[in-house]
């Protein structure tokens, strides 16, 4: 007869010897009954030791990743590196950048697999106070965002309690109200991405480059081309960054009587340059006659219009 004592890392439910965003999303899947944590894995997930695995445990892990609480037994909640078999080399590619803009700092990601969660750590050369997001971009609208800063470190945890992932694609995820002059103010930055696996969620660590980019500083409507035109013409316009929201824009075509012919673009637009095409038809798809038309860009108090000629 003998007695054996085993120890484990609290909340390390995917057994990669670290606690990160992939453990959190695996626990969410257990609560949703999409996978079952049993035995030691179940004991690890019961972080608050109340005999159940529920949203209370999720909140503890979330706050540990943000650095606002400590997990039991002094286990570090945020990885400085992923050891063992956890830093997975996958065929899917996930890359990203931290982009400095005049209105804040964007997290941009390109992923060819769905992303279930994000853990971001930004180390700055000076202290900063950031405790919220400024803008969540459309591809991440299903996500919940949690931000904390302490000294020169800013941490972000991104997930949702239904594990609805960020779909494959490329573009901005979120903008933080972190105002930086240039990339030299960033000491280091990395992200841990949670992706789905058959048994557990997998943590994939990616290095983020700090870049500085320029978005349009004002609305601008360009002359259409070609002009005059026959089969179709292109209309290009620019939308600037707007603090705390997206710009709502409207592009429409009118005839000489001031009657609306067709709406070419409507809704929220993130900062950037856009192009729409008018094929010479109205909102009902009917071809309009040869003549002079006007197209107009409207956003809030901004209005700009230009003249174009259609020749059959």
C-alpha positions in Angstrom: 0.0 0.0 0.0 1.1 3.5 -0.7 -0.2 7.1 -0.8 0.5 9.3 -3.8 0.0 13.0 -4.0 -0.6 14.8 -7.3 -0.5 18.5 -8.0 -1.8 20.5 -10.9 -2.0 24.0 -12.3 -5.3 25.5 -11.4 -7.3 26.5 -14.6 -4.9 24.8 -16.9 -7.6 22.6 -18.4 -6.0 22.0 -21.8 -2.8 20.7 -20.1 -0.3 23.0 -21.8 1.4 23.9 -18.5 0.1 27.5 -18.7 -3.1 29.4 -18.0 -4.3 31.5 -21.0 -7.3 32.4 -23.2 -7.6 28.8 -24.5 -8.3 27.5 -21.1 -11.0 30.0 -20.6 -12.8 29.2 -23.9 -12.5 25.4 -23.2 -14.3 26.1 -19.9 -17.0 28.0 -21.7 -17.5 25.0 -24.0 -17.9 22.8 -20.9 -20.6 25.0 -19.5 -22.3 25.0 -22.9 -22.0 21.1 -22.9 -20.1 21.1 -26.1 -17.3 19.2 -24.4 -17.0 17.6 -21.0 -14.2 18.2 -18.6 -13.8 15.2 -16.3 -11.5 14.0 -13.6 -8.5 16.2 -12.9 -9.5 18.5 -15.8 -12.8 19.1 -14.0 -10.9 19.9 -10.7 -8.7 22.4 -12.5 -11.8 24.1 -14.0 -13.5 24.5 -10.6 -11.3 27.5 -9.9 -13.2 28.9 -6.9 -13.6 25.5 -5.4 -17.4 25.7 -5.0 -18.1 22.2 -6.5 -19.4 23.5 -9.8 -17.9 24.8 -13.1 -19.9 27.9 -14.1 -19.6 31.5 -15.1 -18.1 32.4 -11.6 -15.0 30.3 -12.5 -14.9 32.0 -15.9 -14.8 35.5 -14.3 -11.9 34.4 -12.0 -9.9 33.2 -15.0 -10.8 36.3 -17.0 -9.6 38.6 -14.1 -6.5 36.6 -13.6 -5.6 37.1 -17.3 -6.2 40.8 -16.9 -3.9 40.8 -13.8 -6.5 42.0 -11.3 -6.6 38.8 -9.2 -4.3 35.9 -8.6 -5.1 32.2 -9.1 -4.6 29.8 -6.2 -1.2 28.5 -5.3 0.6 31.4 -6.9 0.2 30.1 -10.4 1.0 32.9 -12.9 -2.1 33.7 -15.0 -0.4 35.2 -18.0 2.2 33.5 -20.1 5.6 35.0 -20.8 6.1 32.0 -23.0 4.1 28.9 -23.8 6.1 25.8 -23.0 6.0 22.2 -23.9 3.6 21.3 -26.7 1.5 24.4 -26.3 3.1 26.7 -28.9 1.5 24.9 -31.7 2.7 25.0 -35.3 -0.4 24.9 -37.3 -1.0 24.9 -41.0 -3.5 27.8 -40.5 -1.8 31.2 -40.4 -2.6 33.9 -37.9 -0.7 37.2 -38.1 -1.4 40.6 -36.8 -0.2 44.1 -36.0 -0.7 46.8 -33.4 -1.4 49.9 -35.4 -1.0 53.4 -34.0 -3.5 56.0 -35.3 -4.3 59.6 -34.2 -7.5 58.3 -32.4 -6.0 55.3 -30.6 -4.3 51.9 -31.1 -5.8 49.2 -33.3 -5.4 45.5 -33.0 -5.4 44.0 -36.5 -5.5 40.3 -37.2 -5.4 38.1 -40.3 -6.7 34.5 -39.7 -7.6 31.6 -41.9 -9.2 29.7 -39.0 -12.0 31.0 -36.6 -10.7 32.7 -33.4 -12.6 31.9 -30.2 -10.6 34.2 -27.9 -7.8 36.7 -27.7 -5.4 37.6 -25.0 -3.2 40.7 -25.7 -0.4 42.1 -23.6 1.2 45.5 -24.5 4.3 46.6 -22.5 4.9 50.3 -22.8 8.0 52.4 -22.0 5.8 54.7 -19.9 2.7 54.2 -17.8 -0.8 54.4 -19.3 -4.3 54.2 -18.0 -6.7 52.3 -20.3 -9.8 50.5 -19.0 -12.1 50.3 -21.9 -12.3 50.0 -25.7 -13.0 52.9 -28.1 -14.4 51.1 -31.1 -15.1 47.4 -31.7 -15.0 46.6 -35.5 -17.7 44.7 -37.3 -15.8 41.4 -37.5 -15.6 41.2 -33.7 -19.0 42.5 -32.8 -20.1 39.2 -31.1 -17.1 39.4 -28.7 -16.9 40.9 -25.2 -13.9 43.0 -24.4 -12.2 43.4 -21.0 -9.3 45.8 -20.5 -7.0 46.6 -17.6 -3.8 48.6 -17.3 -1.2 48.7 -14.5 1.9 50.8 -14.8 3.3 50.4 -18.2 1.3 47.2 -19.1 -2.0 47.1 -20.9 -3.9 43.8 -21.0 -6.9 42.9 -23.1 -9.1 39.7 -22.9 -11.6 39.0 -25.7 -14.2 36.2 -25.7 -17.9 35.6 -25.4 -20.0 33.2 -23.3 -21.4 31.5 -26.4 -18.0 30.9 -27.9 -19.2 32.5 -31.2 -15.8 32.9 -33.0 -14.4 35.7 -35.0 -14.7 34.4 -38.6 -11.8 34.0 -41.0 -10.6 37.1 -42.7 -8.4 40.1 -42.3 -8.8 43.5 -40.6 -9.1 45.5 -37.4 -10.6 43.8 -34.3 -10.7 46.7 -31.8 -9.4 50.2 -31.2 -8.2 51.1 -27.7 -8.1 54.7 -26.5 -4.3 54.3 -26.1 -2.8 57.5 -27.6 0.8 57.0 -28.6 3.1 59.3 -30.5 4.8 56.5 -32.4 6.0 52.9 -32.2 9.0 53.8 -30.0 6.6 54.1 -27.0 6.0 50.3 -27.2 8.5 48.0 -25.5 6.9 44.7 -26.6 3.6 43.3 -27.6 2.2 39.8 -28.1 -1.1 38.0 -28.3 -2.3 34.5 -27.5 -5.1 33.3 -29.8 -7.6 30.5 -28.9 -8.6 28.3 -31.7 -10.8 25.2 -31.7 -9.4 21.6 -31.4 -11.1 18.3 -31.1 -10.5 17.8 -27.4 -9.5 21.2 -26.0 -9.0 24.7 -27.4 -5.4 25.4 -28.5 -3.3 28.4 -27.5 -1.4 29.9 -30.4 1.1 32.6 -29.6 1.8 35.3 -32.2 4.2 38.2 -32.3 2.6 41.5 -33.2 4.5 44.1 -35.1 3.9 47.8 -34.1 3.2 49.8 -37.1 2.1 53.4 -37.8 -0.4 54.1 -40.5 -2.4 57.0 -41.9 -6.1 56.9 -42.4 -8.0 59.7 -44.1 -8.3 62.8 -42.0 -11.5 64.1 -43.6 -14.3 63.1 -45.8 -13.6 63.4 -49.5 -15.6 62.7 -52.6 -13.7 62.2 -55.9 -14.8 62.8 -59.4 -16.3 59.7 -61.0 -14.4 57.8 -63.7 -14.9 57.4 -66.6 -16.8 60.6 -67.2 -18.7 60.8 -69.5 -19.6 57.1 -69.3 -21.9 54.5 -70.9 -22.1 51.1 -69.3 -20.9 52.1 -65.8 -18.8 54.5 -63.8 -16.8 54.4 -60.5 -17.3 56.7 -57.6 -14.6 56.8 -54.9 -14.9 58.5 -51.5 -12.9 58.6 -48.3 -14.1 58.2 -44.7 -12.0 59.4 -41.7 -11.6 57.9 -38.3 -14.3 59.0 -35.9 -13.8 58.7 -32.2 -16.0 56.3 -30.3 -18.1 55.2 -33.3 -18.2 54.6 -37.1 -19.2 57.2 -39.6 -22.7 56.7 -41.1 -22.4 57.6 -44.7 -24.8 57.8 -47.6 -24.0 57.9 -51.4 -26.9 58.6 -53.8 -27.5 59.6 -57.4 -29.9 62.4 -58.4 -31.3 63.7 -61.7 -31.4 67.3 -62.7 -34.8 67.7 -61.1 -33.4 66.8 -57.7 -35.2 63.4 -57.7 -33.3 60.5 -56.1 -32.4 57.9 -58.8 -30.4 55.4 -56.8 -28.7 54.7 -53.4 -25.2 53.3 -53.9 -24.0 53.1 -50.3 -25.7 53.4 -46.9 -24.7 52.6 -43.4 -21.6 52.6 -41.1 -18.2 52.8 -42.6 -14.8 52.4 -40.9 -12.0 54.7 -41.8 -10.7 54.1 -45.3 -11.1 54.6 -49.1 -14.2 53.1 -50.7 -15.4 52.7 -54.3 -18.9 52.1 -55.6 -20.1 51.6 -59.1 -23.2 53.0 -60.8 -24.5 51.1 -63.8 -26.9 53.7 -65.0 -30.0 52.1 -63.4 -32.4 53.3 -60.8 -33.4 51.6 -57.5 -35.7 49.3 -59.4 -33.1 48.2 -61.9 -34.5 50.3 -64.8 -32.1 51.9 -67.1 -32.3 55.7 -66.9 -32.0 58.0 -70.0 -29.0 59.8 -71.3 -28.2 63.0 -69.4 -26.6 64.9 -66.6 -26.7 63.4 -63.1 -25.4 64.4 -59.7 -24.0 62.1 -57.0 -23.8 63.1 -53.4 -21.9 61.9 -50.2 -23.6 62.7 -46.9 -22.3 62.0 -43.4 -23.6 64.0 -40.5 -23.1 67.6 -41.3 -20.8 66.8 -44.2 -22.3 67.0 -47.7 -20.4 67.0 -51.1 -21.8 66.6 -54.6 -20.4 66.3 -58.1 -21.7 66.2 -61.6 -21.5 63.3 -64.1 -22.7 62.6 -67.6 -24.2 59.4 -69.0 -24.2 58.8 -72.8 -25.9 55.8 -74.3 
